[in-house]
Amino acid sequence: MGGTEHLTVQREGATLVLTLNRPQARNALSLPMLVGLHDGWLEADADDSVRSVVLTGAGGSFCSGMDLKALAGNGMAGEEYRDRLKADPDLHWKAMLRHHRPRKPVIAAVEGYCVAGGTEMLQGTDIRVAAESATFGLFEVKRGLFPIGGSTVRLQRQIPRTHALEMLLTGRPYSAREAASVGLVGHVVPDGTALSRALEIAEQINSCGPLAVEAVKASVYETAEMTETDGLAAELTRGWPVFDTADAKEGARAFAEKRPPVYKRA
């Protein structure tokens, strides 16, 4: 497994856990963090034994966005990773899930601050769990900046436009309960339990047929902007091959025999 000084990678069964690990800066984005994230997504995609990914943060925060001190000219940590950005100028956008969609389900476990770039990266995840005292928001306009991580496009597709515009244009903070009320997150749990709840959801996903899970996720995103007619046609193209897999047959046998299925991605 990979990882960097600002991004830890560990396994919890069939789940890969990526932890933003710069707690002294509320997990503000850094070059080591971005490189670690980029490599973590690729590792999850390449390893068939990984069936889900949990993204979380260390030290009671998720991510407070870009390192504004570095942006102001005070230098960004991890200059030794600069060659990675030169080799792939799109690396940071892939890391933040702007230009990369992992084929495995990604569950966000949010404690504390998830603001600016944190809220932008959150929009690239599939399922979201927030602790009661978590804080969300897109603060860019208050700093004279633009939320260029994808929020002016994605947010209005994920929550009602009136709420998306309010979040984008006021730059105000949102509590976990308010974020849930507008649909930005799906679960609000007691403080300190977001990761455990995310892992519970991941385990539920992991018990399902991996080929089916990946095809379902792909179909949801693939058809999101299609007409209903085109979407239904695309769904058949994506879904029918799943019925011919050994996993599908195993699922049927296990149901008939009243036992847990053993899937082999075949």
C-alpha positions as CSV (number, residue, x, y, z in Angstrom):
1,M,0.0,0.0,0.0
2,G,1.1,3.5,-0.7
3,G,0.6,6.7,1.2
4,T,2.6,9.8,2.0
5,E,3.4,11.9,5.1
6,H,0.0,13.6,4.6
7,L,-2.1,10.7,3.4
8,T,-2.3,7.3,5.1
9,V,-3.6,4.1,3.5
10,Q,-4.8,1.1,5.3
11,R,-7.0,-1.9,4.8
12,E,-10.2,-2.8,6.8
13,G,-11.1,-6.1,5.2
14,A,-12.2,-5.4,1.6
15,T,-12.3,-1.6,2.3
16,L,-9.4,0.7,1.5
17,V,-9.3,3.6,4.0
18,L,-7.7,6.8,2.8
19,T,-7.0,9.3,5.7
20,L,-6.1,12.9,5.1
21,N,-3.3,13.2,7.7
22,R,-2.3,16.8,8.3
23,P,-4.3,17.5,11.5
24,Q,-2.2,20.5,12.6
25,A,-3.6,22.3,9.5
26,R,-7.1,20.8,9.7
27,N,-6.0,18.6,6.8
28,A,-5.6,21.5,4.4
29,L,-4.5,20.2,1.0
30,S,-0.8,19.8,0.3
31,L,1.3,18.3,-2.4
32,P,2.0,15.1,-0.4
33,M,-1.7,14.8,0.3
34,L,-2.7,15.2,-3.3
35,V,-0.1,12.7,-4.5
36,G,-1.2,10.2,-1.9
37,L,-4.9,10.6,-2.8
38,H,-4.2,10.2,-6.5
39,D,-2.2,7.0,-5.9
40,G,-4.8,5.8,-3.4
41,W,-7.6,6.0,-6.0
42,L,-5.5,4.2,-8.6
43,E,-4.6,1.5,-6.0
44,A,-8.3,1.0,-5.3
45,D,-9.2,0.7,-9.0
46,A,-6.3,-1.7,-9.7
47,D,-6.8,-4.1,-6.8
48,D,-9.8,-6.4,-7.3
49,S,-9.7,-7.4,-3.6
50,V,-10.7,-3.8,-2.8
51,R,-14.5,-3.5,-3.0
52,S,-15.0,-0.1,-1.4
53,V,-13.1,3.0,-0.3
54,V,-13.6,5.2,2.8
55,L,-12.2,8.7,2.7
56,T,-11.8,10.4,6.1
57,G,-9.5,12.8,8.0
58,A,-7.3,12.6,11.0
59,G,-7.4,14.7,14.1
60,G,-11.1,15.5,14.1
61,S,-11.3,17.3,10.8
62,F,-12.0,16.2,7.2
63,C,-10.4,18.9,5.1
64,S,-10.3,22.7,5.3
65,G,-9.5,23.2,1.7
66,M,-6.5,24.7,0.0
67,D,-3.5,25.8,2.1
68,L,-4.1,29.6,1.9
69,K,-0.7,30.3,3.4
70,A,0.9,28.5,0.5
71,L,-1.4,30.3,-1.9
72,A,-0.3,33.6,-0.4
73,G,3.3,32.8,-1.3
74,N,4.6,31.2,1.9
75,G,5.4,27.9,0.1
76,M,3.7,24.6,0.1
77,A,5.0,21.5,1.9
78,G,6.3,18.6,-0.1
79,E,8.3,20.3,-2.8
80,E,9.9,16.9,-3.5
81,Y,6.6,15.8,-5.1
82,R,6.7,18.7,-7.6
83,D,8.0,16.3,-10.3
84,R,4.8,14.3,-10.0
85,L,2.8,17.4,-10.9
86,K,5.1,18.1,-13.8
87,A,4.6,14.6,-15.1
88,D,0.9,14.8,-14.8
89,P,-0.5,18.4,-14.6
90,D,-3.9,17.0,-14.0
91,L,-2.9,15.0,-10.9
92,H,-4.4,17.4,-8.4
93,W,-7.8,17.4,-10.1
94,K,-7.7,13.6,-10.2
95,A,-6.8,13.5,-6.5
96,M,-9.7,15.7,-5.6
97,L,-12.1,13.6,-7.7
98,R,-12.8,16.4,-10.2
99,H,-11.3,14.5,-13.1
100,H,-11.4,11.0,-11.8
101,R,-14.3,8.7,-10.7
102,P,-13.1,5.6,-8.9
103,R,-15.0,2.5,-10.1
104,K,-15.4,1.3,-6.5
105,P,-17.9,3.0,-4.2
106,V,-16.4,5.9,-2.2
107,I,-17.9,6.7,1.3
108,A,-16.9,9.9,3.0
109,A,-16.6,9.9,6.8
110,V,-16.6,13.5,7.9
111,E,-15.7,14.9,11.3
112,G,-15.1,18.6,12.0
113,Y,-14.3,20.9,9.1
114,C,-15.2,19.9,5.6
115,V,-15.1,23.3,3.9
116,A,-13.9,25.0,0.7
117,G,-11.9,22.3,-1.2
118,G,-13.1,19.8,1.4
119,T,-16.8,20.3,0.4
120,E,-15.7,20.3,-3.3
121,M,-13.9,16.9,-2.9
122,L,-16.9,15.6,-0.9
123,Q,-19.0,16.1,-4.1
124,G,-16.9,13.4,-5.8
125,T,-17.8,10.8,-3.2
126,D,-20.8,8.5,-3.5
127,I,-22.1,8.1,0.1
128,R,-21.6,10.6,2.9
129,V,-21.6,10.3,6.6
130,A,-21.2,13.4,8.8
131,A,-20.6,13.8,12.5
132,E,-23.1,16.0,14.4
133,S,-20.6,18.9,14.8
134,A,-19.2,18.7,11.3
135,T,-19.1,22.0,9.3
136,F,-19.6,22.3,5.6
137,G,-19.4,25.3,3.2
138,L,-17.9,26.8,0.1
139,F,-16.0,29.8,1.5
140,E,-14.2,30.8,-1.7
141,V,-16.3,34.0,-2.5
142,K,-15.5,35.4,0.9
143,R,-11.8,35.2,0.1
144,G,-12.3,36.7,-3.4
145,L,-11.8,33.2,-4.9
146,F,-13.7,30.8,-7.2
147,P,-14.7,27.3,-6.2
148,I,-12.9,25.8,-9.2
149,G,-13.0,22.2,-7.9
150,G,-16.3,21.6,-9.7
151,S,-18.9,23.0,-7.3
152,T,-20.5,25.4,-9.7
153,V,-21.3,22.4,-11.9
154,R,-21.8,19.5,-9.5
155,L,-23.5,21.1,-6.6
156,Q,-26.7,22.1,-8.5
157,R,-26.9,18.5,-9.7
158,Q,-26.7,17.1,-6.2
159,I,-28.9,19.4,-4.2
160,P,-31.7,21.8,-5.2
161,R,-30.4,24.8,-7.2
162,T,-31.7,27.4,-4.7
163,H,-29.6,25.7,-1.9
164,A,-26.6,25.3,-4.2
165,L,-26.6,29.0,-5.1
166,E,-27.0,30.0,-1.5
167,M,-24.1,27.9,-0.5
168,L,-22.0,29.2,-3.4
169,L,-22.9,32.8,-3.1
170,T,-23.0,33.5,0.6
171,G,-19.8,31.5,1.6
172,R,-21.5,30.8,4.9
173,P,-21.0,27.6,7.0
174,Y,-23.5,24.8,7.2
175,S,-24.1,22.5,10.1
176,A,-24.3,18.7,9.5
177,R,-28.0,18.8,10.1
178,E,-28.5,21.6,7.6
179,A,-26.2,19.8,5.1
180,A,-28.4,16.7,5.5
181,S,-31.6,18.7,5.1
182,V,-30.6,19.9,1.7
183,G,-29.2,16.5,0.7
184,L,-25.5,17.2,0.7
185,V,-24.9,14.3,3.2
186,G,-27.0,11.2,3.8
187,H,-26.2,10.4,7.5
188,V,-25.6,12.4,10.6
189,V,-24.1,10.5,13.5
190,P,-22.7,11.3,17.0
191,D,-19.3,12.9,17.0
192,G,-16.5,10.4,16.8
193,T,-18.5,7.8,15.0
194,A,-18.5,8.9,11.4
195,L,-15.7,6.4,10.4
196,S,-17.3,3.5,12.1
197,R,-20.6,4.2,10.4
198,A,-18.9,4.6,7.1
199,L,-17.2,1.2,7.6
200,E,-20.5,-0.4,8.4
201,I,-21.9,0.9,5.1
202,A,-18.8,-0.3,3.3
203,E,-19.2,-3.7,4.7
204,Q,-22.7,-3.9,3.5
205,I,-21.5,-3.0,0.0
206,N,-18.6,-5.5,0.3
207,S,-21.0,-8.3,0.9
208,C,-22.7,-7.7,-2.5
209,G,-21.5,-8.9,-5.9
210,P,-18.6,-6.7,-6.8
211,L,-19.3,-6.8,-10.6
212,A,-22.9,-5.8,-9.9
213,V,-21.9,-3.0,-7.5
214,E,-19.4,-1.5,-10.0
215,A,-21.9,-1.8,-12.9
216,V,-24.7,-0.1,-10.9
217,K,-22.4,2.8,-9.9
218,A,-21.2,3.2,-13.4
219,S,-24.8,3.2,-14.8
220,V,-26.0,5.8,-12.2
221,Y,-23.3,8.3,-13.3
222,E,-23.4,7.4,-17.0
223,T,-27.1,8.0,-17.3
224,A,-27.4,11.1,-15.0
225,E,-27.6,13.6,-17.8
226,M,-29.3,11.4,-20.4
227,T,-32.9,11.5,-21.4
228,E,-35.0,8.7,-19.8
229,T,-35.1,6.9,-23.1
230,D,-31.4,7.0,-23.7
231,G,-30.7,6.2,-20.0
232,L,-32.9,3.1,-20.0
233,A,-31.1,1.9,-23.2
234,A,-27.7,2.5,-21.6
235,E,-28.8,0.7,-18.5
236,L,-29.6,-2.4,-20.4
237,T,-26.2,-2.3,-22.1
238,R,-24.5,-2.0,-18.8
239,G,-26.7,-4.3,-16.8
240,W,-27.5,-7.4,-19.0
241,P,-23.9,-8.7,-19.0
242,V,-24.0,-8.9,-15.2
243,F,-26.6,-11.6,-15.4
244,D,-24.2,-13.8,-17.4
245,T,-21.5,-13.8,-14.8
246,A,-20.5,-16.5,-12.4
247,D,-21.1,-14.1,-9.6
248,A,-24.8,-13.8,-10.6
249,K,-25.2,-17.6,-10.6
250,E,-23.4,-17.8,-7.2
251,G,-25.8,-15.2,-5.8
252,A,-28.8,-17.2,-6.9
253,R,-27.4,-20.4,-5.6
254,A,-26.5,-18.8,-2.2
255,F,-30.0,-17.4,-1.9
256,A,-31.6,-20.8,-2.6
257,E,-29.2,-22.6,-0.2
258,K,-29.7,-19.9,2.5
259,R,-26.0,-19.2,2.8
260,P,-23.8,-16.1,2.3
261,P,-22.5,-15.9,-1.3
262,V,-18.9,-16.2,-2.2
263,Y,-18.2,-13.9,-5.0
264,K,-15.1,-14.2,-7.2
265,R,-15.5,-11.3,-9.7
266,A,-16.1,-13.8,-12.5
